[in-house]
């Protein structure tokens, strides 16, 4: 029987996959279709794990809603990328760098990233609470057995 630490560790691996996808989406400077591709990959991997766990339709709906809220948080961060870059370049281009403005810029940027982190963390908690103990074990085992394939996707 798996202890709580093992289950939480497995969920952390699942979260790492979601965070990796979120970071890839947030850092993407390429074509808009790349964002859609990353969403499809993340969704497909989640669906595979949920299929293995034999989740009900209601559970799948709840989990999909949690995933979509996490994606929406990433989308909100992406919308401000050009404005952030313009602000950073204006700070850099000035004759002198105003440390207070720079600190405010970093604080605002960190606050936005914290919102994404909180949304992803909330999604993980919601998924955990939606699945039964046995289903969480199946998902954790699925992640363990597919960890290398998920890692290879990133490289």
Backbone as CSV, one residue per row, in Angstrom:
resi,resn,N_x,N_y,N_z,CA_x,CA_y,CA_z,C_x,C_y,C_z
1,UNK,0.852,-1.179,0.000,0.000,0.000,0.000,0.896,1.240,0.000
2,UNK,0.554,2.186,-0.791,1.329,3.420,-0.888,0.975,4.345,0.270
3,UNK,2.014,4.996,0.773,1.722,5.950,1.830,1.408,7.322,1.227
4,UNK,0.974,8.214,2.053,0.546,9.547,1.609,1.675,10.276,0.882
5,UNK,2.897,10.130,1.372,4.038,10.814,0.749,4.252,10.342,-0.684
6,UNK,4.084,9.057,-0.928,4.249,8.517,-2.273,3.170,9.060,-3.207
7,UNK,1.951,9.095,-2.713,0.846,9.606,-3.535,1.063,11.084,-3.834
8,UNK,1.414,11.853,-2.810,1.653,13.283,-3.029,2.849,13.501,-3.954
9,UNK,3.857,12.654,-3.818,5.009,12.744,-4.722,4.611,12.466,-6.158
10,UNK,3.740,11.497,-6.329,3.253,11.175,-7.675,2.432,12.316,-8.249
11,UNK,1.609,12.899,-7.407,0.848,14.064,-7.862,1.779,15.215,-8.207
12,UNK,2.884,15.315,-7.482,3.866,16.358,-7.795,4.466,16.134,-9.182
13,UNK,4.695,14.874,-9.529,5.196,14.570,-10.874,4.171,14.977,-11.925
14,UNK,2.893,14.679,-11.644,1.835,15.084,-12.565,1.792,16.608,-12.657
15,UNK,1.962,17.244,-11.520,1.983,18.711,-11.499,3.165,19.233,-12.291
16,UNK,4.302,18.556,-12.177,5.478,18.982,-12.936,5.195,18.947,-14.428
17,UNK,4.473,17.926,-14.860,4.090,17.861,-16.270,3.187,19.013,-16.653
18,UNK,2.241,19.329,-15.773,1.339,20.446,-16.035,2.096,21.766,-16.004
19,UNK,3.001,21.907,-15.024,3.804,23.130,-14.937,4.705,23.262,-16.156
20,UNK,5.311,22.159,-16.577,6.160,22.198,-17.764,5.367,22.676,-18.971
21,UNK,4.174,22.131,-19.111,3.310,22.584,-20.205,2.934,24.043,-20.056
22,UNK,2.643,24.449,-18.838,2.268,25.851,-18.600,3.428,26.786,-18.890
23,UNK,4.618,26.391,-18.447,5.794,27.219,-18.716,6.064,27.283,-20.206
24,UNK,5.929,26.154,-20.874,6.132,26.153,-22.323,5.125,27.062,-23.013
25,UNK,3.895,27.024,-22.536,2.877,27.902,-23.110,3.186,29.365,-22.808
26,UNK,3.604,29.638,-21.581,3.874,31.020,-21.185,5.117,31.570,-21.879
27,UNK,6.118,30.727,-22.107,7.363,31.182,-22.700,7.350,31.180,-24.222
28,UNK,6.298,30.631,-24.793,6.233,30.473,-26.243,6.230,31.814,-26.954
29,UNK,7.184,31.978,-27.854,7.205,33.167,-28.685,6.909,32.815,-30.127
30,UNK,6.551,31.588,-30.368,6.350,31.110,-31.729,4.932,31.291,-32.212
31,UNK,4.549,30.457,-33.122,3.232,30.534,-33.737,2.140,30.213,-32.726
32,UNK,0.981,30.835,-32.862,-0.122,30.559,-31.944,-0.507,29.079,-31.907
33,UNK,-0.259,28.349,-32.976,-0.629,26.942,-32.999,0.194,26.106,-32.025
34,UNK,1.347,26.595,-31.623,2.160,25.844,-30.672,1.450,25.735,-29.330
35,UNK,0.792,26.818,-28.923,0.035,26.786,-27.681,-1.046,25.710,-27.752
36,UNK,-1.742,25.663,-28.865,-2.779,24.646,-29.033,-2.196,23.247,-29.022
37,UNK,-1.034,23.092,-29.627,-0.382,21.782,-29.655,-0.019,21.340,-28.235
38,UNK,0.528,22.259,-27.436,0.895,21.906,-26.066,-0.347,21.527,-25.259
39,UNK,-1.430,22.243,-25.466,-2.676,21.903,-24.768,-3.151,20.505,-25.161
40,UNK,-3.066,20.207,-26.449,-3.501,18.876,-26.906,-2.628,17.777,-26.307
41,UNK,-1.336,18.002,-26.232,-0.435,16.998,-25.656,-0.742,16.802,-24.175
42,UNK,-0.855,17.904,-23.442,-1.148,17.807,-22.008,-2.489,17.105,-21.795
43,UNK,-3.487,17.505,-22.566,-4.817,16.907,-22.442,-4.782,15.420,-22.777
44,UNK,-4.064,15.066,-23.828,-3.979,13.652,-24.223,-3.318,12.814,-23.135
45,UNK,-2.233,13.321,-22.557,-1.544,12.578,-21.493,-2.438,12.439,-20.265
46,UNK,-3.137,13.518,-19.924,-4.057,13.436,-18.792,-5.164,12.429,-19.076
47,UNK,-5.698,12.466,-20.300,-6.772,11.529,-20.666,-6.301,10.083,-20.587
48,UNK,-5.069,9.831,-21.023,-4.539,8.464,-20.942,-4.502,7.991,-19.492
49,UNK,-4.007,8.847,-18.616,-3.926,8.471,-17.195,-5.320,8.290,-16.602
50,UNK,-6.248,9.163,-16.970,-7.614,9.055,-16.444,-8.341,7.840,-17.004
51,UNK,-8.065,7.499,-18.262,-8.639,6.279,-18.837,-8.179,5.059,-18.045
52,UNK,-6.898,5.053,-17.737,-6.328,3.939,-16.980,-6.981,3.829,-15.598
53,UNK,-7.321,4.978,-15.014,-7.938,4.997,-13.682,-9.441,4.733,-13.737
54,UNK,-9.991,4.635,-14.947,-11.417,4.370,-15.124,-12.284,5.392,-14.387
55,UNK,-12.012,6.663,-14.661,-12.792,7.725,-14.031,-14.192,7.774,-14.634
56,UNK,-15.119,8.276,-13.859,-16.485,8.418,-14.348,-16.581,9.669,-15.223
57,UNK,-17.679,9.803,-15.927,-17.894,10.984,-16.771,-17.917,12.254,-15.917
58,UNK,-18.551,12.177,-14.746,-18.594,13.346,-13.857,-17.202,13.716,-13.356
59,UNK,-16.407,12.707,-13.013,-15.041,12.986,-12.570,-14.233,13.627,-13.698
60,UNK,-14.361,13.078,-14.901,-13.623,13.615,-16.042,-14.022,15.068,-16.304
61,UNK,-15.299,15.375,-16.186,-15.782,16.741,-16.390,-15.176,17.683,-15.349
62,UNK,-15.176,17.260,-14.089,-14.606,18.088,-13.016,-13.106,18.301,-13.220
63,UNK,-12.404,17.241,-13.604,-10.955,17.340,-13.812,-10.647,18.218,-15.016
64,UNK,-11.427,18.086,-16.062,-11.235,18.935,-17.243,-11.457,20.406,-16.901
65,UNK,-12.443,20.682,-16.065,-12.688,22.066,-15.650,-11.499,22.609,-14.854
66,UNK,-10.936,21.785,-13.992,-9.750,22.205,-13.223,-8.580,22.491,-14.156
67,UNK,-8.366,21.604,-15.118,-7.295,21.797,-16.093,-7.520,23.083,-16.881
68,UNK,-8.756,23.314,-17.302,-9.062,24.499,-18.096,-8.841,25.784,-17.309
69,UNK,-9.129,25.770,-16.006,-8.858,26.959,-15.181,-7.360,27.214,-15.083
70,UNK,-6.567,26.154,-14.999,-5.110,26.325,-14.978,-4.629,26.892,-16.314
71,UNK,-5.151,26.369,-17.414,-4.801,26.899,-18.736,-5.190,28.375,-18.855
72,UNK,-6.348,28.746,-18.311,-6.799,30.140,-18.380,-5.843,31.060,-17.628
73,UNK,-5.308,30.586,-16.513,-4.336,31.389,-15.760,-3.070,31.611,-16.584
74,UNK,-2.643,30.585,-17.288,-1.473,30.714,-18.165,-1.780,31.684,-19.298
75,UNK,-2.972,31.593,-19.858,-3.382,32.498,-20.931,-3.325,33.955,-20.472
76,UNK,-3.782,34.212,-19.253,-3.773,35.579,-18.729,-2.346,36.103,-18.637
77,UNK,-1.418,35.239,-18.260,-0.009,35.638,-18.183,0.538,35.931,-19.575
78,UNK,0.178,35.115,-20.533,0.665,35.278,-21.915,0.193,36.588,-22.542
79,UNK,-1.015,37.020,-22.197,-1.579,38.213,-22.815,-0.733,39.454,-22.556
80,UNK,-0.032,39.483,-21.439,0.735,40.669,-21.066,2.208,40.593,-21.458
81,UNK,2.606,39.580,-22.209,4.032,39.414,-22.536,4.612,40.599,-23.288
82,UNK,3.920,41.097,-24.297,4.456,42.214,-25.094,4.567,43.457,-24.234
83,UNK,3.532,43.728,-23.428,3.578,44.893,-22.550,4.725,44.782,-21.550
84,UNK,4.952,43.588,-21.016,6.067,43.390,-20.078,7.404,43.632,-20.757
85,UNK,7.539,43.136,-21.956,8.791,43.326,-22.673,9.014,44.806,-22.957
86,UNK,7.969,45.502,-23.380,8.089,46.943,-23.642,8.489,47.688,-22.372
87,UNK,7.889,47.331,-21.255,8.227,47.975,-19.979,9.681,47.683,-19.584
88,UNK,10.100,46.433,-19.747,11.483,46.066,-19.413,12.468,46.812,-20.305
89,UNK,12.164,46.917,-21.581,13.055,47.630,-22.500,13.100,49.120,-22.192
90,UNK,11.975,49.691,-21.781,11.965,51.112,-21.405,12.838,51.335,-20.179
91,UNK,12.761,50.434,-19.209,13.628,50.551,-18.027,15.098,50.448,-18.422
92,UNK,15.395,49.525,-19.311,16.767,49.320,-19.759,17.276,50.505,-20.577
93,UNK,16.428,51.060,-21.392,16.828,52.122,-22.308,17.042,53.458,-21.603
94,UNK,16.481,53.649,-20.446,16.622,54.916,-19.713,18.095,55.216,-19.439
95,UNK,18.400,56.499,-19.271,19.785,56.897,-18.992,20.298,56.263,-17.701
96,UNK,19.439,56.164,-16.716,19.788,55.462,-15.478,18.627,54.539,-15.129
97,UNK,18.961,53.433,-14.511,17.922,52.487,-14.112,17.426,52.892,-12.733
98,UNK,16.145,53.136,-12.649,15.495,53.484,-11.386,15.237,52.181,-10.631
99,UNK,15.955,51.986,-9.539,15.853,50.732,-8.788,14.434,50.502,-8.268
100,UNK,13.754,51.555,-7.862,12.385,51.403,-7.360,11.458,50.911,-8.471
101,UNK,11.616,51.461,-9.684,10.802,51.004,-10.807,11.129,49.557,-11.163
102,UNK,12.408,49.239,-11.117,12.832,47.871,-11.416,12.263,46.890,-10.383
103,UNK,12.325,47.274,-9.107,11.768,46.420,-8.058,10.260,46.251,-8.236
104,UNK,9.577,47.342,-8.591,8.127,47.273,-8.819,7.812,46.383,-10.017
105,UNK,8.613,46.499,-11.063,8.446,45.657,-12.252,8.583,44.186,-11.869
106,UNK,9.627,43.844,-11.121,9.840,42.456,-10.706,8.713,41.969,-9.795
107,UNK,8.274,42.828,-8.878,7.205,42.433,-7.954,5.906,42.147,-8.715
108,UNK,5.581,42.997,-9.677,4.362,42.794,-10.465,4.457,41.513,-11.282
109,UNK,5.628,41.293,-11.878,5.825,40.084,-12.685,5.734,38.832,-11.803
110,UNK,6.332,38.905,-10.615,6.287,37.761,-9.691,4.857,37.495,-9.238
111,UNK,4.095,38.548,-9.002,2.698,38.380,-8.579,1.892,37.655,-9.653
112,UNK,2.146,37.965,-10.907,1.441,37.285,-11.991,1.825,35.813,-12.057
113,UNK,3.104,35.526,-11.876,3.543,34.127,-11.859,2.964,33.393,-10.657
114,UNK,2.843,34.090,-9.532,2.246,33.478,-8.346,0.788,33.105,-8.592
115,UNK,0.076,33.916,-9.377,-1.311,33.590,-9.718,-1.374,32.298,-10.528
116,UNK,-0.441,32.126,-11.454,-0.400,30.896,-12.252,-0.076,29.708,-11.352
117,UNK,0.925,29.884,-10.486,1.296,28.812,-9.562,0.105,28.425,-8.692
118,UNK,-0.614,29.417,-8.176,-1.774,29.142,-7.326,-2.873,28.412,-8.109
119,UNK,-3.088,28.805,-9.357,-4.112,28.147,-10.180,-3.743,26.697,-10.450
120,UNK,-2.471,26.440,-10.726,-2.022,25.071,-10.978,-2.106,24.246,-9.696
121,UNK,-1.695,24.837,-8.583,-1.785,24.139,-7.297,-3.231,23.803,-6.969
122,UNK,-4.131,24.756,-7.202,-5.553,24.515,-6.945,-6.083,23.392,-7.836
123,UNK,-5.648,23.365,-9.098,-6.076,22.303,-10.005,-5.618,20.938,-9.490
124,UNK,-4.402,20.873,-8.985,-3.883,19.604,-8.450,-4.714,19.157,-7.255
125,UNK,-5.026,20.093,-6.358,-5.844,19.760,-5.185,-7.225,19.276,-5.623
126,UNK,-7.817,19.963,-6.593,-9.148,19.573,-7.078,-9.118,18.181,-7.711
127,UNK,-8.090,17.900,-8.499,-7.974,16.570,-9.112,-7.819,15.518,-8.018
128,UNK,-6.967,15.805,-7.045,-6.776,14.882,-5.929,-8.105,14.584,-5.238
129,UNK,-8.858,15.640,-4.961,-10.122,15.463,-4.242,-11.195,14.788,-5.097
130,UNK,-11.078,14.887,-6.415,-12.055,14.282,-7.319,-11.852,12.779,-7.447
131,UNK,-10.608,12.346,-7.406,-10.295,10.924,-7.586,-10.396,10.165,-6.264
132,UNK,-10.730,8.897,-6.364,-10.719,8.033,-5.184,-9.278,7.639,-4.878
133,UNK,-9.102,7.048,-3.711,-7.773,6.581,-3.321,-7.199,5.623,-4.378
134,UNK,-8.008,4.652,-4.805,-7.536,3.670,-5.780,-7.226,4.326,-7.130
135,UNK,-8.053,5.291,-7.528,-7.800,5.984,-8.796,-6.509,6.811,-8.720
136,UNK,-6.264,7.440,-7.574,-5.014,8.202,-7.429,-3.815,7.268,-7.543
137,UNK,-3.926,6.069,-6.995,-2.835,5.101,-7.106,-2.598,4.724,-8.564
138,UNK,-3.685,4.489,-9.311,-3.560,4.130,-10.728,-2.899,5.277,-11.501
139,UNK,-3.335,6.500,-11.244,-2.742,7.661,-11.929,-1.269,7.794,-11.559
140,UNK,-0.957,7.643,-10.286,0.441,7.729,-9.846,1.287,6.646,-10.515
141,UNK,0.764,5.439,-10.568,1.492,4.348,-11.234,1.652,4.632,-12.726
142,UNK,0.616,5.205,-13.357,0.707,5.557,-14.776,1.804,6.588,-14.993
143,UNK,1.860,7.580,-14.125,2.903,8.610,-14.239,4.279,7.983,-14.082
144,UNK,4.423,7.110,-13.098,5.724,6.446,-12.899,6.145,5.669,-14.146
145,UNK,5.203,4.973,-14.756,5.561,4.137,-15.903,5.760,4.952,-17.182
146,UNK,5.268,6.188,-17.213,5.402,7.031,-18.409,6.317,8.230,-18.188
147,UNK,6.973,8.262,-17.070,7.820,9.397,-16.721,8.882,9.659,-17.777
148,UNK,9.544,8.610,-18.255,10.599,8.800,-19.245,10.020,9.363,-20.543
149,UNK,8.887,8.845,-20.956,8.266,9.330,-22.203,7.872,10.791,-22.080
150,UNK,7.376,11.207,-20.912,6.995,12.602,-20.703,8.242,13.486,-20.678
151,UNK,9.328,12.981,-20.080,10.576,13.739,-20.044,11.160,13.882,-21.456
152,UNK,11.105,12.803,-22.233,11.649,12.833,-23.591,10.895,13.816,-24.471
153,UNK,9.614,14.034,-24.177,8.803,14.984,-24.930,9.379,16.388,-24.850
154,UNK,9.974,16.711,-23.721,10.484,18.060,-23.494,11.833,18.285,-24.151
155,UNK,12.527,17.234,-24.524,13.890,17.415,-25.055,14.010,16.993,-26.484
